[in-house]
Amino acid sequence: MADPKGFLKYTRELPSKRAVGERVGDYKELYQEFSSEQTQQQASRCMDCGVPFCHSKCPLGNIIPEFNDAVYEEDWEQAYEILSSTNNFPEFTGRICPAPCEAACVLGINQPPVAIEHIEKSIVETAFEKGYVKPIIPIRTGKKVAVVGSGPAGLAAAAQLNKAGHSVTVFERNDRVGGLLRYGIPDFKLEKWVIERRVAVMEAEGVTFRMRANVGVNVDVEDLKNEFDAIVLCGGSTVPRDLNIEGRSLEGVHFAMDFLEQNNRRVANLSIKEKEILATNKNVVVIGGGDTGADCVGTSNRHKAKSVTQIELLSRPAESRDPLSWPNWPMILRTSTSHEEGCEREWSVLTKAFIGDENGKLKALQTIEIEWAKNEETGRYGFQEISGTEQEIPCELALLAIGFVHPQWEGMLKQLGVEATARKNVKDHHYQTNIEKVFVAGDMRRGQSLVVWAISEGREAAKAVDRFLMGESVLEGKEDSFLVAEV
């Protein structure tokens, strides 16, 4: 185990962030170098608990105490073997996961938790640096699988199915691989060379990627069904939740993802066909208090917005966690690096209308404060407007970051004939849809969720596909059960 007194010797420490004035001038990652010795100290804080709640609260089931111990012992290769046995893309989760494992850390009951996410990122980056990440080509089964969508669920399903020996083709309707990772998450949180590096490994292992391949539009659904032995739908939850109030059609009101995708394309020097959405010299209001909203805040600051305000319908969370909430994810106030760069934050605010000028351009938001209360008869919470709290917030750019409702049904899903749930996600039974050879994973199946859940979904769907094709799944065995050859 790690140093049995490590948690007594050291407190939690993370890499320092670049100064705000420096980092808002570019889209590079935020954190400075952190020595391997410092990371070993952080790994030594792991208590090697008899019941590791960190492990059980991770959607991937990462074997956290074991890889912490390997890092403490300076055995980076073993640490990577342990980590990669459960997580295909620790370079993604080590950068953008909210880390429910840390919220469940036993040490976190009365001390700052172990820096699990940082340790995870350090392991995979060291593995790439030392050459432990090597393309592996399996013995082929002769089965062909199509994966639709190249977001984290699609990439995980493709990697696992390829590992099982099936020939995998990933269909992506956009011009680059990555889905949400590519066009939804800003570069200051996830630089895109990180995706390219992993895709290069997958291609060397035999996975084929087809870009600008929009199934149901320029790729015929019937051709897909005839060519492949199984199809895995990983298209995500892509229909954004709208705010249909007065003034919604004014120039200056946009979905957050349109704003973020455009900016990621701009950073990558890719073409933008639509009219550009820029925050420069504008009063920006981000409607929605989640991670996507925070990403809009950070991007607006880099555009040199005049002001940035983020409003949230829900009440302001508590400053610190209730001890009784452990080991579950606590609903507490979270301040992101984007908020640190400059942002006014308001809670319990309802947007009533978008106000425009004589030219049809947005100039302000009409809002009102609300009060939440529990209905004793129904047991449900609802809100009431507080009279006299109406105000107008100057705003030339409003960004709707209020989530997604379900996948796009027009096109592929309707043509395939898959069934829908009450929430209009794709209905399944253990990842298999009502169409025998068609499977589903990720947000398209479970609804909008975390990247770490998408990776877990892709892995689980791959097991179901492998069982369907072969009668049993090697993906349920140990990693050394695969018949493989290094490239």
Secondary structure, 3 states (H helix, E strand, C coil): CCCCCHHHHCCCCCCCECCHHHHCCCCCCCECCCCHHHHHHHHHCCCCCCCCHHHHHCCCCCCHHHHHHHHHCCCHHHHHHHHHCCCCCHHHHHHHCCCHHHHCCHHHHCCCCCCHHHHHHHHHHHHHHHCCCCCEEECCCCCEEEEECCCHHHHHHHHHHHHCCCEEEEECCCCCCCCHHHHCCCCCCCCCHHHHHHHHHHHHCCCEEECCCCECCCECHHHHHHHCCEEEECCCCCEECCCCCECCCCECEEEHHHHHHHHHHHHCCCCCCCCCCCCCCCEEEEECCCHHHHHHHHHHHHCCCCEEEEEECCCCCECCCCHHHCCCCCCECCCCHHHHCCCEEEECEEEEEEEECCCCEEEEEEEEEEEEEECCCCCCEEEEECCCCCEEEECCEEEECCCEEECCCCCHHHHHCCCECCCCCECCECCECCCCCEEECCHHHHCCCCHHHHHHHHHHHHHHHHHHHHCCCHHHCCHHHCCEEEC
